[in-house]
């Protein structure tokens, strides 16, 4: 009797186990089909730093006093430690009579900085970190307040880009700079000062140049024609911020007679205060179509097509059309073009 009972119990357990088991059912319409694999993320845009040697490790080739002559007069070569004749950087000191090569000039290393001075200018560089200090004292240049039609002193660093991109082939152009205005002093009386003539400016300019493809048979304007594209940083007359502007570079010796377009600085900078540190990072590409349209409406870049414009050159520094002394330190300088 006990054996029969055990046999019946074992049989019931096996039946219960089979009933509770699961099997695959290929035609089970209650289950959702497997999701397809997610598409791969699109590749990140490739960035190209177009400024060669943005730590200034190769020194500067300093040009002469007249903007119509680009001959090299002096080399900032860090006391002979680099061959500055091969530097991609040029330094313009237009309408300044001295260029670090006069009897009053000095060159020395102070701490980590190489320091070059003359009667009206100071340049300090740390080529390890990219620190650059520029000072221009127009009070040492002018013999009288500037009059209309007279030139004014400049102190600029500049270079042509080795890699020159067509701007209609890129997705963005990020211009970045970290700077501090160390000094901004007006050295003329209020009676002498005319804001229509006199100012102190710290400016960043690029050029957009007509580069049509070789062999093009349609009318594409003059190859090499260009416009100045400005990223203004400081203007003594508008420390609260500048609105966009444009004009023609004309009226004095060395003028290019090209259009100058300036972005509105109040879009990327707060009001400027001496001693404050500012960091700018702005996509300048969206403003270039507007600059081109204004140029053509102003009879500049005649017959040039937007798709033939290339991003070719930059300069950065001071223009002092008034009797001002100005100094700026720069900690970072970069321009990255993204495809």
LUMVO-144236 format. One line per 8 residues: number of its first residue (from 0); for each residue y, x, z of C-alpha. Coordinates in Angstrom, 2 decimals. Last residue first. Example, Ala and Ser with C-alpha at 12.3 -4.5 7.8 and 13.67 -1.06 7.14 Angstrom:
<recs>
1) -1.06/13.67/7.14  -4.50/12.30/7.80
</recs>
This chain:
<recs>
338) 71.04/34.65/-40.50  72.95/35.52/-37.37  75.90/37.94/-37.41  76.67/39.69/-34.14  80.10/41.09/-33.32  80.35/43.18/-30.16  82.89/44.88/-27.91  82.43/45.32/-24.18
330) 84.44/47.00/-21.43  87.91/47.06/-22.95  91.01/48.14/-21.02  94.46/47.02/-22.17  97.89/48.63/-21.90  101.32/47.46/-23.03  104.91/48.76/-22.97  107.30/46.40/-24.76
322) 110.29/46.92/-27.03  109.39/44.32/-29.64  107.30/44.41/-32.81  104.43/45.81/-30.72  101.13/45.52/-32.59  98.26/46.55/-30.41  94.49/46.76/-30.83  91.48/45.72/-32.84
314) 90.50/46.18/-36.48  87.56/44.75/-38.39  85.89/44.97/-41.80  83.55/43.34/-44.36  82.40/39.76/-43.86  81.74/38.71/-47.46  83.25/35.85/-49.47  81.38/35.00/-52.68
306) 80.14/31.60/-51.47  83.75/30.53/-50.86  84.66/30.94/-54.53  87.72/32.94/-55.56  89.83/31.40/-58.35  93.05/32.59/-56.66  92.38/34.16/-53.27  95.94/33.23/-52.27
298) 98.00/30.45/-53.85  98.80/28.91/-50.44  96.33/26.05/-51.03  93.74/28.73/-51.75  94.44/30.50/-48.48  94.45/27.25/-46.50  91.00/26.35/-47.85  89.64/29.82/-47.09
290) 90.93/29.76/-43.51  89.43/26.30/-43.01  86.06/27.51/-44.31  86.31/30.49/-41.95  86.87/28.47/-38.79  83.21/27.47/-38.34  82.15/31.16/-38.55  84.09/32.37/-35.51
282) 81.43/31.59/-32.93  83.08/32.65/-29.67  82.27/34.91/-26.74  85.34/36.06/-24.83  85.23/37.55/-21.34  88.51/38.04/-19.51  89.36/40.27/-16.54  92.63/39.56/-14.75
274) 95.13/42.36/-14.09  97.99/40.83/-16.09  97.47/37.09/-16.43  96.52/35.34/-19.67  96.10/31.57/-19.85  92.48/30.58/-20.53  90.69/31.89/-23.65  88.25/30.41/-26.19
266) 89.86/27.29/-27.69  93.35/28.26/-26.47  93.10/31.26/-28.81  93.61/29.03/-31.87  92.24/31.07/-34.81  94.64/33.16/-36.85  94.81/33.27/-40.66  96.70/36.12/-42.32
258) 97.20/35.77/-46.08  97.50/38.95/-48.11  100.72/40.66/-49.17  99.28/43.93/-47.80  102.41/45.11/-45.99  102.77/48.89/-45.78  106.54/48.89/-45.76  107.89/45.60/-44.41
250) 108.35/42.01/-45.65  104.80/40.78/-46.18  101.55/39.71/-44.52  101.55/36.03/-45.51  101.31/33.39/-42.80  98.76/31.37/-40.86  98.50/29.72/-37.48  96.08/28.28/-34.92
242) 97.47/27.51/-31.48  98.03/30.29/-29.01  97.37/30.21/-25.28  99.31/30.21/-22.01  100.43/33.78/-22.64  102.33/32.58/-25.68  105.38/34.82/-26.15  103.65/37.98/-24.87
234) 100.83/37.42/-27.37  97.29/38.22/-26.23  93.82/37.65/-27.75  94.15/36.61/-31.37  90.91/36.29/-33.37  92.38/36.78/-36.84  90.94/36.49/-40.34  92.89/38.58/-42.85
226) 92.27/37.55/-46.43  90.64/39.37/-49.31  90.65/40.35/-52.99  87.95/42.95/-53.65  86.75/41.39/-56.89  89.62/39.35/-58.40  88.83/35.70/-58.94  85.45/34.18/-59.74
218) 85.89/32.87/-63.29  82.39/32.50/-64.73  80.51/35.41/-66.33  78.93/36.91/-63.21  77.37/40.26/-64.17  77.57/41.73/-60.71  77.62/39.14/-57.95  81.04/38.21/-56.60
210) 82.28/40.06/-53.49  85.65/38.57/-52.50  86.48/39.89/-49.06  86.81/38.18/-45.70  88.54/40.64/-43.39  88.44/40.80/-39.61  91.26/41.00/-37.10  91.42/41.33/-33.32
202) 94.88/41.25/-31.71  96.76/42.46/-28.64  100.39/41.51/-29.22  103.74/42.42/-27.68  106.69/40.48/-29.06  110.13/40.68/-30.68  111.42/39.14/-33.88  111.49/35.36/-33.46
194) 111.32/35.84/-29.70  114.74/37.58/-29.84  115.37/39.92/-26.90  118.57/41.96/-26.83  120.39/39.61/-24.43  117.25/39.29/-22.33  117.25/43.05/-21.96  114.62/45.28/-23.48
186) 111.69/47.09/-21.89  109.33/44.12/-21.55  106.28/45.12/-19.52  102.64/44.20/-20.09  100.16/46.45/-18.27  96.45/46.38/-17.44  95.51/43.47/-19.68  91.77/43.29/-19.01
178) 89.02/43.00/-21.63  85.50/41.78/-22.35  84.87/41.14/-26.04  82.42/39.07/-28.02  82.50/37.76/-31.61  79.49/35.60/-32.48  79.02/34.91/-36.19  76.87/31.87/-36.94
170) 74.34/30.47/-39.42  74.66/33.05/-42.19  74.33/32.84/-45.99  77.73/31.20/-46.64  79.38/34.19/-44.93  78.02/36.74/-47.38  77.01/39.61/-45.11  78.28/43.20/-45.15
162) 76.10/45.83/-43.48  78.00/49.11/-43.12  81.00/47.27/-41.74  84.39/48.86/-42.39  85.99/50.25/-39.25  89.08/49.95/-37.08  90.77/50.97/-33.85  94.42/50.04/-33.64
154) 97.65/51.33/-32.09  100.66/49.90/-33.91  104.41/50.61/-33.76  106.93/48.37/-35.55  108.54/48.34/-38.99  112.07/47.14/-39.68  112.72/44.06/-41.83  114.53/42.13/-39.08
146) 115.86/44.48/-36.44  113.88/46.22/-33.72  115.72/46.85/-30.47  117.13/50.40/-30.58  115.71/53.94/-30.56  112.22/52.52/-30.59  109.23/54.81/-29.99  109.18/55.67/-26.28
138) 109.96/52.06/-25.27  107.08/51.09/-27.54  104.65/52.36/-24.92  101.13/52.00/-26.27  98.11/52.14/-23.97  94.46/51.80/-24.92  91.53/52.06/-22.49  87.97/52.05/-23.83
130) 84.73/51.70/-21.85  81.71/51.90/-24.15  79.34/52.96/-21.36  78.32/56.50/-22.37  81.31/57.13/-24.62  83.70/56.69/-21.68  87.05/56.62/-23.44  90.70/56.85/-22.39
122) 93.54/56.64/-24.92  97.18/56.95/-23.85  100.20/56.58/-26.13  103.98/57.10/-26.31  104.63/60.80/-25.57  101.07/61.91/-26.20  97.83/61.32/-24.35  94.09/61.78/-24.70
114) 91.69/61.13/-21.80  87.92/61.56/-21.93  86.48/59.44/-19.15  83.55/60.10/-16.79  85.68/61.78/-14.13  88.83/62.97/-15.89  88.05/64.90/-19.06  91.07/66.40/-20.77
106) 93.33/66.19/-23.83  97.12/66.44/-23.66  99.93/65.87/-26.15  103.55/66.85/-25.46  103.58/69.63/-28.05  102.25/67.24/-30.68  98.74/66.49/-31.92  97.90/63.28/-30.05
98) 99.46/61.27/-32.92  103.23/61.38/-32.56  105.83/59.61/-34.73  104.37/56.13/-34.11  104.96/53.97/-37.19  101.25/53.26/-37.66  98.92/54.67/-35.04  95.67/53.74/-36.78
90) 92.38/54.95/-35.29  89.30/55.22/-37.47  85.78/54.59/-36.26  82.65/55.22/-38.34  82.62/58.76/-36.91  81.52/61.62/-39.17  84.73/63.66/-38.77  84.32/62.98/-35.04
82) 81.70/65.72/-34.75  80.95/65.40/-31.04  81.40/67.64/-27.95  84.63/69.23/-29.19  86.81/68.08/-26.31  85.70/64.46/-26.71  86.10/64.44/-30.49  89.30/62.45/-30.85
74) 90.13/63.82/-34.28  93.62/64.39/-35.69  95.65/63.95/-38.89  93.27/61.99/-41.11  94.77/60.70/-44.36  95.18/56.92/-44.55  98.66/56.91/-46.08  100.52/53.64/-46.77
66) 100.43/52.69/-43.10  102.62/55.67/-42.24  102.15/57.54/-38.93  98.99/59.51/-39.75  95.35/58.64/-39.13  93.15/59.39/-36.13  89.41/59.75/-36.77  87.72/58.53/-33.60
58) 84.82/59.57/-31.37  81.08/59.40/-32.07  80.03/57.66/-28.83  82.49/54.83/-29.34  80.24/52.39/-27.42  80.30/49.94/-30.33  78.75/52.56/-32.59  78.57/50.48/-35.78
50) 79.90/46.96/-35.43  77.68/44.66/-37.51  75.22/43.75/-34.75  72.61/41.72/-36.64  70.99/38.64/-35.11  67.87/36.97/-36.49  67.77/33.23/-35.97  64.85/32.15/-33.77
42) 61.77/31.17/-35.74  61.05/27.45/-35.84  58.69/26.35/-33.07  55.13/25.87/-34.24  54.04/22.36/-35.14  52.23/20.54/-32.32  48.47/20.20/-32.82  47.31/16.74/-33.92
34) 46.57/14.31/-31.10  42.92/13.36/-30.58  42.06/9.80/-31.58  42.62/7.17/-28.91  39.45/5.71/-27.30  38.59/1.99/-27.31  37.24/2.13/-30.87  33.95/3.73/-29.74
26) 32.24/4.37/-33.07  30.97/7.84/-32.20  29.45/6.65/-28.90  28.68/9.59/-26.67  26.36/8.71/-23.79  27.03/7.85/-20.19  24.57/7.50/-17.28  24.73/4.59/-14.82
18) 21.87/2.63/-16.41  19.70/5.74/-16.63  20.18/6.45/-12.91  19.37/2.85/-11.95  16.14/2.92/-13.97  15.07/6.19/-12.32  15.80/4.86/-8.84  13.87/1.64/-9.54
10) 10.77/3.59/-10.70  10.84/5.79/-7.57  10.96/2.71/-5.33  8.04/1.01/-7.15  5.89/4.16/-6.89  6.76/4.59/-3.20  5.72/0.97/-2.49  2.49/1.38/-4.38
2) 1.66/4.55/-2.47  2.34/2.85/0.88  0.00/0.00/0.00
</recs>
